[in-house]
């Protein structure tokens, strides 16, 4: 296989977007049958960026799907089946079960019934993975009583603003900021 170049990554054609929309509708019908539910079609947006191929979103009573045209264009045939089923199962399980875990037993069971792979994430080949335009957050070093932890900038900002505290899952102590990752200075 030849090496991919950024120029080889194209957006989805209107025909491909239409096929995704039709496949979503078919999979929603299938999931509704398996769960004995009345599931309606929800909006589809092609605005997802980064490494994720798809996402089911819910805010209040609003629900929608987001798909990543860049990731889909790299492996359209793989994503038209696996990713669509994956996200439709999230939608169906959300509608059928209150507080079910996103990749919990109900979701895995439905994925199997619908012919999907119940693994939580899609893994692209290293070659495809290298082509994705992904923004990486800076990491910040925190410590507790037993080890060091690395928190993302998002979590670090929540701690700094006083909106969150994080605890070690082993010793249960609150994490304390030491320094950004890569900073060789000794913490105080």
N, C-alpha and C positions, 0 to 999 in steps of 0.2 A: 504494500500500500504506500502510495506516495505521501510525502509530508504535507500536511495542511498548511495553508497560509491564510492570514487574516482576510485576504481578498476572496478566498474560497467560501467564507461564511456569508451566507445570504439570508435575507429576511424570508419569511414564508410568503408564498404566492396566495392570492385570493382563493384559489382552488384548494390549497392546503388548509387554509383557515376554515373554509367551508367544510372540508372533510373532518377536521377536528370538531367543529360544532355538531355535525351529524353524528359522529362517533360518541360525543358526550351525551347527546339525546338518546341514542340507542342504549348506552350503558346505564343511564338513569332509569330507563324503562325496565331494563333487566334487573337492576338492584331493587327497584320498587316491587317487582314480582317476587324476588327472593325474600324480601322482608315484609311483604304484604302491607305496603305503604302507598300512599298517594304522594309521589314526589314530582314537583313541577320543575321545569327547566329554569335554570338561574343564569344570570349574565356571565359572559365569558369575555375576559380582557386579555389582550396579547401585549402586556406591558411589563412582565416580570423580567428582571435582569439578574446577573450574577450566575451562580452555578446551578441553581435549582431549576428543574424543568417545568414544574407546575406547583400550584398552591391552591388549596381550598380556603376561602376567607369567610369570616363571619363577624359582623359588627352589629350588635343589637339583633334586630330581626332581618337585617340585610345579609344576603349570602351571594357569593360570586366565586368564579374560578379565575385564576390568573395563570397564563402560560408564557413561557420564555421562547420567543421566536428564534433566538440565536441557538439555544440548546436544541430545540426541535429541528432546526435546519441541519444540524450536524448529524442527527440520527433519526430522521423522520419516521421511518417504519418501526423502529424500536419504541419511540415515544407515543405514537398514535395508539398503540395498544396498552403498553405498561403504564405510562404516566397518566393517561386518561382514566383507566380503570382505578388506579391508585387514588386519584383525586375525587372521583365519583364515589368511591367507597367511603372516603372521609365525609362527604356530604350526606350520604345515606345513613351512615352510623350516627352522625350528629343529629339527624332528624329522628332516628329510631330510638336512641338511648340517651338518657340524660347523664351527662358527665362521664361518658365512656372515654377511655384514654385514646389518644390519636392513633397509636399503633398497637392497641390492646387486643385482647382475644376476640372481641366482636368484629373488629376491623379485619383481623387476619382470617377469620372464618369466612367473612363475606368476600375477601380477596380470592380465597381458594375457590369458593362457589362460582365466582365470576371468571375464573380462569387466569387470574393474575398471580404474580409472584409476591407473596406476603412479606418480602423484605422491606424495611423501612425506607431505604433510599436507593436511588439509581446510581450505579457506578459507571462512569464513562471510562473509556480507555485512557491511559496516561497521555496519549497523543491528543485526543479530543479535549481532555481536561486542561491541557496547556493552552488551548486556543480560547478558552472562555475569559472574557474580560471581567475579573472579579476584584473587587476592592477588599483589601485586607486591613483589619483594624489593628492598631497598635495594642500590645498587651501590657498589662501592669501587674507587677509582682506584689502579692499579698502573702501574709503568713498567719499561722495559727499556732497552737501549742505543739503540733506534731509534724508539720511539713510546710512547703511553699506552694502557692497557688498562682495561676495566671488568670487574670480577669480581663475581659475585652474592654475597650474604651467606653462602650455603652454602659456596662456595669460599673466601671470605675466612676463615670460621671454621675450615675445614680447615687453611689456612695458619697461622693464629694458634695452633691446637692442635698444630702440628708434624706433622700427619698427611698433608700434601701440599705439593708445590711445583709451580708452574706456570712454563712456559718460553714465550717468544715463538716463534711458528712461523716468523718471518722471521730474526731474529738469534740465536735459540737461547739467549739469556741468561735467567737466572732472573728472574721478575717480582718487583719490590720494591714494598711498600706505600707509597703517598704520602698519600692522604686519602680520606674518603668523597666520592662524587660530589655536587656541589652545595656543598661546603665550599670557600670561597675562600682559605683559608689556604695559604701557600706550604709545600711539603714540605721536609723537611730531609734 
